[in-house]
Amino acid sequence: MKNKIKVYRAMHDMTQEELAKRVGVTRQTIIAIEKGRYDPSLSLAFKIARVFNAKIEDIFQYEED
């Protein structure tokens, strides 16, 4: 799944650590999601979208294999 977390973090001047704390995960989890190595649970994806006051589909794009 592709995502724009890095773009949204830059727009909100937020570090990976700050985002991780706000959604209750580790910085390593945010890194893995940003690099596409880990797909977040639906609840985590909604938490991330809520932090940026954005729709989940604006941040995450599903790609079929």
N, CA, C and O atoms as CSV, one atom per row, in Angstrom:
chain,resi,resn,atom,element,x,y,z
A,1,MET,N,N,0.843,-1.171,0.000
A,1,MET,CA,C,0.000,0.000,0.000
A,1,MET,C,C,0.894,1.242,0.000
A,1,MET,O,O,1.796,1.366,0.828
A,2,LYS,N,N,0.638,2.144,-0.921
A,2,LYS,CA,C,1.397,3.395,-0.971
A,2,LYS,C,C,0.801,4.366,0.039
A,2,LYS,O,O,-0.376,4.282,0.389
A,3,ASN,N,N,1.636,5.286,0.495
A,3,ASN,CA,C,1.117,6.286,1.429
A,3,ASN,C,C,1.879,7.601,1.265
A,3,ASN,O,O,2.957,7.659,0.673
A,4,LYS,N,N,1.275,8.641,1.812
A,4,LYS,CA,C,1.857,9.981,1.751
A,4,LYS,C,C,2.148,10.503,3.153
A,4,LYS,O,O,2.075,11.708,3.395
A,5,ILE,N,N,2.472,9.615,4.063
A,5,ILE,CA,C,2.718,10.037,5.444
A,5,ILE,C,C,3.867,11.038,5.512
A,5,ILE,O,O,3.775,12.047,6.211
A,6,LYS,N,N,4.943,10.759,4.789
A,6,LYS,CA,C,6.110,11.652,4.819
A,6,LYS,C,C,5.727,13.050,4.337
A,6,LYS,O,O,6.180,14.045,4.902
A,7,VAL,N,N,4.902,13.132,3.304
A,7,VAL,CA,C,4.443,14.418,2.772
A,7,VAL,C,C,3.613,15.148,3.821
A,7,VAL,O,O,3.821,16.335,4.071
A,8,TYR,N,N,2.671,14.431,4.434
A,8,TYR,CA,C,1.815,15.052,5.447
A,8,TYR,C,C,2.612,15.462,6.682
A,8,TYR,O,O,2.323,16.494,7.289
A,9,ARG,N,N,3.610,14.664,7.060
A,9,ARG,CA,C,4.462,15.067,8.190
A,9,ARG,C,C,5.191,16.359,7.872
A,9,ARG,O,O,5.283,17.243,8.723
A,10,ALA,N,N,5.710,16.479,6.658
A,10,ALA,CA,C,6.429,17.690,6.249
A,10,ALA,C,C,5.484,18.898,6.256
A,10,ALA,O,O,5.860,19.984,6.696
A,11,MET,N,N,4.262,18.701,5.767
A,11,MET,CA,C,3.290,19.800,5.745
A,11,MET,C,C,2.938,20.268,7.152
A,11,MET,O,O,2.610,21.438,7.351
A,12,HIS,N,N,3.003,19.367,8.130
A,12,HIS,CA,C,2.662,19.706,9.518
A,12,HIS,C,C,3.908,19.875,10.390
A,12,HIS,O,O,3.806,19.977,11.612
A,13,ASP,N,N,5.089,19.904,9.751
A,13,ASP,CA,C,6.354,20.076,10.465
A,13,ASP,C,C,6.448,19.119,11.658
A,13,ASP,O,O,6.701,19.533,12.790
A,14,MET,N,N,6.236,17.829,11.374
A,14,MET,CA,C,6.179,16.818,12.418
A,14,MET,C,C,7.234,15.744,12.155
A,14,MET,O,O,7.422,15.311,11.018
A,15,THR,N,N,7.911,15.325,13.204
A,15,THR,CA,C,8.905,14.262,13.070
A,15,THR,C,C,8.214,12.898,13.141
A,15,THR,O,O,7.052,12.790,13.533
A,16,GLN,N,N,8.953,11.871,12.756
A,16,GLN,CA,C,8.428,10.504,12.869
A,16,GLN,C,C,8.136,10.182,14.330
A,16,GLN,O,O,7.136,9.535,14.642
A,17,GLU,N,N,8.997,10.628,15.208
A,17,GLU,CA,C,8.825,10.383,16.653
A,17,GLU,C,C,7.550,11.036,17.171
A,17,GLU,O,O,6.802,10.417,17.928
A,18,GLU,N,N,7.296,12.277,16.772
A,18,GLU,CA,C,6.083,12.975,17.221
A,18,GLU,C,C,4.826,12.259,16.734
A,18,GLU,O,O,3.876,12.077,17.496
A,19,LEU,N,N,4.821,11.855,15.470
A,19,LEU,CA,C,3.666,11.130,14.929
A,19,LEU,C,C,3.479,9.813,15.669
A,19,LEU,O,O,2.359,9.454,16.032
A,20,ALA,N,N,4.561,9.101,15.890
A,20,ALA,CA,C,4.489,7.816,16.592
A,20,ALA,C,C,3.850,7.976,17.971
A,20,ALA,O,O,2.983,7.189,18.348
A,21,LYS,N,N,4.275,8.990,18.722
A,21,LYS,CA,C,3.720,9.226,20.051
A,21,LYS,C,C,2.236,9.558,19.984
A,21,LYS,O,O,1.460,9.104,20.826
A,22,ARG,N,N,1.838,10.340,18.997
A,22,ARG,CA,C,0.437,10.753,18.885
A,22,ARG,C,C,-0.492,9.606,18.530
A,22,ARG,O,O,-1.665,9.627,18.902
A,23,VAL,N,N,0.013,8.603,17.817
A,23,VAL,CA,C,-0.842,7.475,17.437
A,23,VAL,C,C,-0.549,6.209,18.253
A,23,VAL,O,O,-1.196,5.182,18.050
A,24,GLY,N,N,0.414,6.275,19.169
A,24,GLY,CA,C,0.666,5.170,20.083
A,24,GLY,C,C,1.456,4.005,19.525
A,24,GLY,O,O,1.212,2.853,19.883
A,25,VAL,N,N,2.406,4.301,18.646
A,25,VAL,CA,C,3.293,3.258,18.121
A,25,VAL,C,C,4.743,3.722,18.245
A,25,VAL,O,O,5.006,4.833,18.705
A,26,THR,N,N,5.673,2.876,17.839
A,26,THR,CA,C,7.087,3.261,17.888
A,26,THR,C,C,7.482,4.002,16.607
A,26,THR,O,O,6.801,3.928,15.584
A,27,ARG,N,N,8.584,4.703,16.700
A,27,ARG,CA,C,9.120,5.395,15.520
A,27,ARG,C,C,9.445,4.389,14.419
A,27,ARG,O,O,9.262,4.676,13.236
A,28,GLN,N,N,9.928,3.205,14.814
A,28,GLN,CA,C,10.259,2.167,13.842
A,28,GLN,C,C,9.028,1.739,13.043
A,28,GLN,O,O,9.136,1.417,11.860
A,29,THR,N,N,7.863,1.734,13.683
A,29,THR,CA,C,6.620,1.388,12.987
A,29,THR,C,C,6.304,2.436,11.929
A,29,THR,O,O,5.923,2.096,10.809
A,30,ILE,N,N,6.461,3.708,12.279
A,30,ILE,CA,C,6.201,4.791,11.315
A,30,ILE,C,C,7.173,4.684,10.140
A,30,ILE,O,O,6.776,4.851,8.987
A,31,ILE,N,N,8.442,4.405,10.431
A,31,ILE,CA,C,9.446,4.241,9.369
A,31,ILE,C,C,9.027,3.108,8.429
A,31,ILE,O,O,9.057,3.268,7.209
A,32,ALA,N,N,8.639,1.971,8.995
A,32,ALA,CA,C,8.254,0.806,8.189
A,32,ALA,C,C,7.025,1.115,7.328
A,32,ALA,O,O,6.959,0.695,6.172
A,33,ILE,N,N,6.061,1.840,7.879
A,33,ILE,CA,C,4.868,2.207,7.108
A,33,ILE,C,C,5.248,3.143,5.971
A,33,ILE,O,O,4.820,2.950,4.833
A,34,GLU,N,N,6.052,4.156,6.278
A,34,GLU,CA,C,6.468,5.121,5.246
A,34,GLU,C,C,7.196,4.438,4.100
A,34,GLU,O,O,7.017,4.814,2.942
A,35,LYS,N,N,8.020,3.432,4.412
A,35,LYS,CA,C,8.799,2.742,3.383
A,35,LYS,C,C,8.016,1.640,2.687
A,35,LYS,O,O,8.535,0.984,1.784
A,36,GLY,N,N,6.765,1.431,3.104
A,36,GLY,CA,C,5.936,0.422,2.477
A,36,GLY,C,C,6.247,-0.999,2.894
A,36,GLY,O,O,5.795,-1.945,2.249
A,37,ARG,N,N,7.008,-1.166,3.959
A,37,ARG,CA,C,7.354,-2.506,4.445
A,37,ARG,C,C,6.286,-3.075,5.370
A,37,ARG,O,O,6.273,-4.273,5.654
A,38,TYR,N,N,5.390,-2.207,5.837
A,38,TYR,CA,C,4.365,-2.619,6.793
A,38,TYR,C,C,3.079,-1.867,6.481
A,38,TYR,O,O,3.088,-0.644,6.339
A,39,ASP,N,N,1.975,-2.598,6.375
A,39,ASP,CA,C,0.673,-1.974,6.181
A,39,ASP,C,C,0.012,-1.839,7.545
A,39,ASP,O,O,-0.117,-2.824,8.271
A,40,PRO,N,N,-0.410,-0.622,7.901
A,40,PRO,CA,C,-1.012,-0.424,9.220
A,40,PRO,C,C,-2.386,-1.075,9.307
A,40,PRO,O,O,-3.047,-1.307,8.295
A,41,SER,N,N,-2.798,-1.363,10.529
A,41,SER,CA,C,-4.165,-1.839,10.739
A,41,SER,C,C,-5.109,-0.705,10.355
A,41,SER,O,O,-4.698,0.449,10.236
A,42,LEU,N,N,-6.358,-1.045,10.165
A,42,LEU,CA,C,-7.338,-0.033,9.796
A,42,LEU,C,C,-7.462,1.021,10.892
A,42,LEU,O,O,-7.564,2.212,10.597
A,43,SER,N,N,-7.456,0.596,12.144
A,43,SER,CA,C,-7.580,1.573,13.235
A,43,SER,C,C,-6.364,2.499,13.292
A,43,SER,O,O,-6.515,3.691,13.562
A,44,LEU,N,N,-5.164,1.972,13.044
A,44,LEU,CA,C,-3.969,2.814,13.031
A,44,LEU,C,C,-4.003,3.781,11.854
A,44,LEU,O,O,-3.622,4.943,11.996
A,45,ALA,N,N,-4.451,3.316,10.707
A,45,ALA,CA,C,-4.561,4.195,9.537
A,45,ALA,C,C,-5.517,5.347,9.821
A,45,ALA,O,O,-5.250,6.486,9.439
A,46,PHE,N,N,-6.638,5.053,10.493
A,46,PHE,CA,C,-7.583,6.116,10.846
A,46,PHE,C,C,-6.970,7.090,11.853
A,46,PHE,O,O,-7.191,8.297,11.757
A,47,LYS,N,N,-6.206,6.579,12.811
A,47,LYS,CA,C,-5.551,7.463,13.789
A,47,LYS,C,C,-4.581,8.410,13.089
A,47,LYS,O,O,-4.538,9.603,13.393
A,48,ILE,N,N,-3.803,7.873,12.152
A,48,ILE,CA,C,-2.838,8.699,11.413
A,48,ILE,C,C,-3.574,9.770,10.618
A,48,ILE,O,O,-3.173,10.934,10.624
A,49,ALA,N,N,-4.646,9.384,9.935
A,49,ALA,CA,C,-5.428,10.346,9.153
A,49,ALA,C,C,-6.003,11.429,10.064
A,49,ALA,O,O,-6.008,12.606,9.701
A,50,ARG,N,N,-6.482,11.042,11.237
A,50,ARG,CA,C,-7.073,11.998,12.180
A,50,ARG,C,C,-6.040,13.020,12.653
A,50,ARG,O,O,-6.354,14.202,12.798
A,51,VAL,N,N,-4.809,12.567,12.892
A,51,VAL,CA,C,-3.734,13.481,13.325
A,51,VAL,C,C,-3.552,14.600,12.299
A,51,VAL,O,O,-3.338,15.758,12.659
A,52,PHE,N,N,-3.640,14.237,11.009
A,52,PHE,CA,C,-3.432,15.217,9.947
A,52,PHE,C,C,-4.729,15.882,9.486
A,52,PHE,O,O,-4.723,16.680,8.549
A,53,ASN,N,N,-5.847,15.548,10.152
A,53,ASN,CA,C,-7.148,16.106,9.783
A,53,ASN,C,C,-7.419,15.872,8.291
A,53,ASN,O,O,-7.848,16.773,7.570
A,54,ALA,N,N,-7.155,14.638,7.855
A,54,ALA,CA,C,-7.306,14.271,6.446
A,54,ALA,C,C,-8.148,13.008,6.340
A,54,ALA,O,O,-8.369,12.309,7.328
A,55,LYS,N,N,-8.609,12.729,5.141
A,55,LYS,CA,C,-9.340,11.484,4.894
A,55,LYS,C,C,-8.312,10.365,4.719
A,55,LYS,O,O,-7.220,10.574,4.190
A,56,ILE,N,N,-8.688,9.198,5.169
A,56,ILE,CA,C,-7.769,8.057,5.086
A,56,ILE,C,C,-7.335,7.803,3.645
A,56,ILE,O,O,-6.184,7.440,3.400
A,57,GLU,N,N,-8.247,7.993,2.690
A,57,GLU,CA,C,-7.901,7.726,1.291
A,57,GLU,C,C,-6.984,8.799,0.700
A,57,GLU,O,O,-6.401,8.585,-0.363
A,58,ASP,N,N,-6.848,9.942,1.364
A,58,ASP,CA,C,-5.897,10.965,0.917
A,58,ASP,C,C,-4.462,10.577,1.285
A,58,ASP,O,O,-3.510,10.982,0.618
A,59,ILE,N,N,-4.322,9.796,2.342
A,59,ILE,CA,C,-3.001,9.414,2.828
A,59,ILE,C,C,-2.574,8.040,2.312
A,59,ILE,O,O,-1.407,7.838,1.975
A,60,PHE,N,N,-3.511,7.102,2.249
A,60,PHE,CA,C,-3.192,5.734,1.850
A,60,PHE,C,C,-3.857,5.390,0.525
A,60,PHE,O,O,-5.034,5.681,0.315
A,61,GLN,N,N,-3.087,4.763,-0.370
A,61,GLN,CA,C,-3.624,4.312,-1.655
A,61,GLN,C,C,-3.343,2.813,-1.778
A,61,GLN,O,O,-2.197,2.370,-1.714
A,62,TYR,N,N,-4.406,2.061,-1.953
A,62,TYR,CA,C,-4.283,0.617,-2.107
A,62,TYR,C,C,-3.805,0.277,-3.511
A,62,TYR,O,O,-4.283,0.836,-4.498
A,63,GLU,N,N,-2.855,-0.647,-3.587
A,63,GLU,CA,C,-2.355,-1.120,-4.880
A,63,GLU,C,C,-2.559,-2.618,-4.945
A,63,GLU,O,O,-2.129,-3.349,-4.053
A,64,GLU,N,N,-3.216,-3.078,-6.004
A,64,GLU,CA,C,-3.365,-4.521,-6.167
A,64,GLU,C,C,-2.070,-5.092,-6.731
A,64,GLU,O,O,-1.394,-4.456,-7.540
A,65,ASP,N,N,-1.742,-6.292,-6.296
A,65,ASP,CA,C,-0.501,-6.927,-6.753
A,65,ASP,C,C,-0.634,-7.465,-8.153
A,65,ASP,O,O,0.318,-8.031,-8.690
